[in-house]
Amino acid sequence: MLRFIPLLRRAALLALLPALAACDANRVYEDNTDLEANGQPYLWSVQTKPAFEFKIEDPAQAYNVYLNVRNASMYGYYNLYIKATLTGPGGPVGKPMLHQMILMDPKTGEPRGNGMGDIFDHQFLAMPRQRFPQAGTYRLTLEQYMRQDVLPGIMSVGVRVEKAPADGAAN
């Protein structure tokens, strides 16, 4: 009878997977990229420009686009500037956007975001109620736009695209 327990656990986990996926029904896309420079982790070089590709099936729908940032407490600034460039099937979508993200309280230095130990996760609403002109594959390219060529302490960046609620509020 004991040899069936692992099989029962696997069956229970498989039964839970659809329920877990349904918890985030508005999500269209989410991915994050770990950063490194010269083989060293937690460094974001100006030459490193992570790009994220996602499909939009319904151009009539409004979408909220978030930028994800994970940083270590060793990051030396309270903010982070990221330049985001969106391109689609028809070419560029608008102009590149410069986003300032506040990672720590400017006065106290207290970290913001969700964290455990010395690692903090942030999600910033970068493009509220974004409309995409046509169905197809879109690409969002991120560049660090600080005054330092290599930023230590930025562990990963990413993008989340979700359907915007009809009432205009962010999720």
C-alpha positions in Angstrom: 0.0 0.0 0.0 2.9 2.4 0.7 4.2 2.2 -2.8 0.9 3.9 -4.1 1.4 7.0 -2.0 3.7 8.8 -4.4 1.3 8.0 -7.2 -1.6 9.5 -5.2 0.5 12.6 -4.5 1.2 13.0 -8.2 -2.4 12.6 -9.1 -3.4 15.2 -6.5 -0.8 17.6 -7.9 -2.0 17.1 -11.4 -5.6 17.7 -10.3 -4.6 21.0 -8.7 -2.7 22.4 -11.8 -5.8 23.6 -13.7 -7.1 25.2 -10.5 -3.8 27.1 -10.0 -3.8 28.2 -13.6 -7.3 29.5 -13.3 -6.4 31.8 -10.4 -4.7 34.2 -12.9 -7.3 34.2 -15.7 -6.4 37.8 -16.8 -2.7 37.0 -17.4 -1.8 36.9 -21.1 1.9 36.7 -20.7 4.6 36.9 -18.0 8.3 36.2 -18.2 11.4 37.3 -16.3 15.1 37.2 -17.4 18.0 36.8 -14.9 20.7 39.3 -15.5 24.5 38.9 -15.6 27.5 40.6 -17.1 30.9 39.0 -17.9 29.7 35.8 -16.3 28.9 37.5 -13.0 25.3 37.4 -11.7 23.2 40.3 -10.5 24.7 42.8 -12.9 22.8 44.7 -15.6 25.0 46.1 -18.3 23.8 48.8 -20.7 24.6 46.4 -23.5 22.1 43.8 -22.1 18.7 44.6 -23.5 16.2 41.8 -22.5 13.4 41.4 -25.0 10.0 39.8 -24.3 7.7 38.5 -27.0 4.0 38.0 -26.5 0.9 37.4 -28.6 -2.1 39.7 -28.6 -5.2 38.0 -30.0 -7.8 40.7 -29.3 -6.9 44.3 -30.3 -10.2 45.6 -29.0 -9.2 44.6 -25.5 -7.3 47.0 -23.3 -4.2 45.5 -21.5 -2.2 46.5 -18.4 1.5 46.0 -19.0 3.8 45.7 -15.9 7.5 45.8 -15.5 8.9 43.3 -13.0 12.2 44.0 -11.2 14.0 41.9 -8.6 16.9 43.5 -6.8 19.3 42.7 -4.0 19.7 45.0 -1.1 23.2 45.8 -2.4 21.7 47.8 -5.2 23.1 51.3 -4.7 20.3 53.6 -5.7 16.8 54.2 -4.5 15.4 54.3 -8.1 15.9 52.6 -11.4 15.3 54.1 -14.9 14.2 51.7 -17.6 13.6 52.5 -21.2 10.9 50.4 -22.8 10.5 50.0 -26.5 7.4 48.3 -27.9 7.3 47.0 -31.5 4.5 45.0 -33.1 3.6 43.3 -36.4 3.4 46.7 -38.1 6.6 48.2 -36.6 7.1 50.5 -33.6 4.1 51.1 -31.3 4.5 54.7 -30.0 7.7 56.1 -28.9 10.2 54.5 -26.4 9.1 55.2 -22.9 11.3 56.1 -19.9 10.1 54.7 -16.6 11.4 55.7 -13.2 10.9 53.0 -10.6 11.3 53.7 -6.9 12.9 50.6 -5.3 13.6 52.2 -1.9 12.2 55.0 0.1 14.3 58.1 -0.9 14.5 59.4 2.6 14.8 56.4 4.8 16.4 53.9 2.4 13.8 51.3 3.4 13.3 48.8 0.6 9.9 48.7 -1.1 8.3 45.8 -2.8 7.9 42.3 -1.5 11.0 40.8 0.0 12.5 38.1 2.0 16.0 38.6 3.5 17.9 40.9 1.1 15.9 40.2 -2.1 13.0 42.3 -3.2 10.4 41.9 -6.0 8.6 44.9 -7.6 5.9 45.1 -10.1 5.3 48.5 -11.7 2.3 49.4 -13.9 4.2 50.8 -16.9 1.4 50.9 -19.6 -2.1 51.1 -18.1 -4.9 50.2 -20.5 -2.5 49.8 -23.4 -4.2 49.2 -26.8 -2.5 47.2 -29.4 -3.3 48.2 -33.0 -3.6 44.7 -34.4 -3.5 41.1 -33.4 -0.1 39.5 -33.6 3.2 39.2 -31.9 4.6 42.1 -30.0 8.1 42.7 -28.5 8.9 44.8 -25.5 12.7 45.5 -25.1 14.0 46.8 -21.8 17.2 48.9 -21.3 18.7 50.1 -18.1 18.9 53.9 -18.4 21.1 54.8 -15.4 24.3 56.8 -15.4 26.4 53.7 -14.7 27.3 51.2 -17.4 27.0 48.1 -15.2 24.4 48.1 -12.3 25.2 45.7 -9.5 22.3 44.3 -7.5 19.6 44.1 -10.3 18.9 40.4 -10.3 16.2 40.1 -13.0 13.7 42.1 -15.0 10.5 41.0 -16.7 7.2 41.8 -18.3 3.6 40.9 -17.4 0.7 41.6 -19.7 -2.8 41.1 -18.5 -6.3 42.0 -19.6 -7.4 45.3 -18.1 -10.6 45.2 -16.2 -13.6 46.9 -17.8 -13.9 49.4 -15.0 -10.4 50.9 -15.7 -8.8 49.8 -12.5 -5.5 48.1 -12.3 -5.5 44.5 -11.1 
